[in-house]
Amino acid sequence: MAATDDGYVRPAREAPVSSSDRGDRLLEAAMAVVEWPFTRLQRLIGLRRMPWVFVLPNMALFTIFVFIPVLLAIGYAFTGGTELLLWNRPFVGFENFSRLLSCGSYLDPATCELDLFWTAVFNTTWYTAFNATGTLVVSLVTALVLNRLTRGKAFFRAIFFYPVLLSPVVVALVWKWFLARNGLLNAVFADLMGERTIFLLEVLWSRFWVVYVSIWFHMGFYTLIILAGLQAIPRDIYEAALIDGTTRWRQFWRLTLPLLMPNLLVVLVLLLIRSVQVFDEAWVLTDGGGPGTANTFVVQFIYETAFATDVRLYGLASAASVLMGLALLVLTLVQLWLGKKAEN
Amino acid sequence: MLGFLTRTRGKSRMDVTDILAWAWLILGTLVIAIPIGWAFLSSFKPEAEINSFPPTLLPRAAEELAIDGYDEPLPAYAWTDEQGETRTVGLVRRIGLKATVVDPASPGERLSVDASAIEKQTVLRPEWSNYTDPLERFAFLTYLKNSVFVTTVATILTLVLNSMAAFALSKYRFRGSTTIFVLMLSTLMLPLSVIMVPAFMVVVGLNLADNLWGVIFSTVATPTGVFLLRQYMLTIPDDLIEAARVDAASEFRIYWRIILPLSAPALAVLAIFSVIWRWNDFLWPLIVLSSPENYTLQLGLNAFQGQFTVQWHYILSMTVVALLPVTLIFLFLQRYITEGVASSGVK
């Protein structure tokens, strides 16, 4: 089948009969079978209603699995008990929220009623701060380096992007093995320090590696976005600067960085949004947030409160989800606002 | 010092910034390649060697000698005798400081030698049983099948349903089309972690909990896919559709025979992404699927590594299996992927 310039669609070939031709005919027949009910339907309901037929399957799934849950999410946060079905759950008002938020002092998780939640909030905060800054700096440097390459750009871009495509479980296991007691890092570390360290069982080391692995995992994605921003900067600006004898250092601070700033801000907010939701790779890497609760994050708290305990507290988990959703909403609005500003 | 952060090009001479830039690239490449390469090499090591420290780089296994008169092959040792000559011998037994060895040249004669004078011989040999054992003895074949099923079916459904919706949203003006599009886009930023509990209730309500279809159906209506395809279909001229209508083609025929073939590049990008997403999915399957026979590869791998923490030879081989499809896709299609990401900002 080919659409020609005049828009007329005609069969690719009529004769002679060959085996590939028979294949074509089979395909043709199969396509006709798929077409038939839709053609009938169109005769039945008319052309103007057909677009609804096209959006309907997608919209139905979308409504069932996204819109309805969004509406229900709020409902869950105000109900208690351990029943899963919303209509069987007793209304408890703000009880879930007040439990989450009742603290002697907000600066000390130990004084809170749900100390695990506040530990998770604190852990998520420091993780977000370090991860967002670290990823931004590493991605920016990599994008700048890639942008000035004349040869091998596609190759190195691909190398830096590759980890992004791996699964969180794979990434966590690869690094768990690298950091293991018998791992490669200990082989080097034992030579230098005289003894082996079980990195993931020490609080500070484990936190360091959780952030490090996360940067390693995701930086390629942000590098690509920043690189696209860099390539959008017109080249003649630099030529003008070169004629003026501007030093490169100055060029970076006075030209590249200001011109890139809208792009960088969007990347930063995106990073914050993603960092707040940290779960998969950190959870597998640290065997469920360890050592102790040193790497327990908010999503882990939600997941475990709702799904990984005997007493499934869906209401409490949903209240925590709603609080996190609010934080993300603020960040999203900031991003939209920044995006709009960047467009102008 | 940070002069390399600036950009100039076309210089004939390497200067400090070039050196720093290349150092960064080479360092980055090593940082990315070494952990993966190390896991890959380790996945071929026999169990005994994977637990030895300091580690060896390449997978080695004990060499064995078949000697006449012995039913089983004997482990090969290098024996340095009193004259300083080294011979390869088979070890019969070792008791304390003494070892009994046999020279393959004279199989009838047993020699008693100092245990310190012999050294174990190894050969370079990948341990393929690391890969076959988990598939045969553990449920990894089931996990693999489940993952392939979910990935294939979800990707096909994603392509069909998203392209139909994108067709309607790009080629027709009908009441509510803008609303639908905006509603869909607004959920682009909505993370699963916020609607975990109610989404699970919906799956339970549809009787799809602990069912692969529960994982599939909830992931196919991606706003990203609809957006990507819609933007592409907007570039296809409407004249084609008008002409087809004049020829009395039905609307579905227009979608099926004209728009879909012409959208092939965008469909390809979405297909690549969908395969990678579904293959790598973790949190949602973790919530929906509860019995091990329904686990996908990612869940099975996670459960296995939690249960058998010391079986690194199996964990690593299955990790390699899990990263292989994505790696192959990347090797052959990386241009589409990096360009798709750069132009649409999806991941």
Interface residues (C-beta under 8 A of the other chain):
Chain A: M1 A3 D6 G7 Y8 V9 M31 V34 E35 F38 T39 Q42 L47 R48 M50 P51 W52 F54 V55 P57 N58 M59 L61 F62 I64 F65 V66 F67 I68 P69 V70 L71 L72 A73 G75 Y76 L84 L85 L86 V141 T142 L144 V145 L146 N147 R148 L149 T150 A154 F156 R157 A158 I159 F160 F161 Y162 P163 V164 L165 L166 S167 P168 V169 V170 L173 V174 W175 K176 W177 F178 A180 R181 N182 G183 L184 N186 A187 A190 R196 W216 F221 L224 I225 L227 A228 L230 Y238 L242 R248 W249 Q251 F252 T256 I273 Q277 F279 D280 V284 D287 V299 I302 Y303 A306 F307 Y314 A317 S318 S321 V322 M324 G325 L328 T332 Q335
Chain B: L2 G3 F4 L5 T6 R7 T8 R9 G10 T17 A21 W24 L25 G28 T29 V31 I32 A33 I34 P35 I36 W38 A39 S42 I50 N51 S52 F53 P54 P55 L161 N162 M164 A165 F167 A168 L169 Y172 F174 S177 I180 L183 M184 T187 M189 L190 P191 S193 V194 I195 M196 V197 P198 A199 F200 M201 V202 V204 G205 L206 F217 S218 V220 A221 P223 V226 D239 L240 I241 E242 A243 A244 D247 A249 S250 E251 F252 R253 Y255 W256 R257 I258 P261 L262 I276 W279 N280 F282 L283 L286 I287 Q298 L301 N302 Q305 G306 W312 I315 L316 T319 A322 L323 V326 T327 I329 F330 Q334 R335 I337 T338 V341 A342 S343 G345 K347
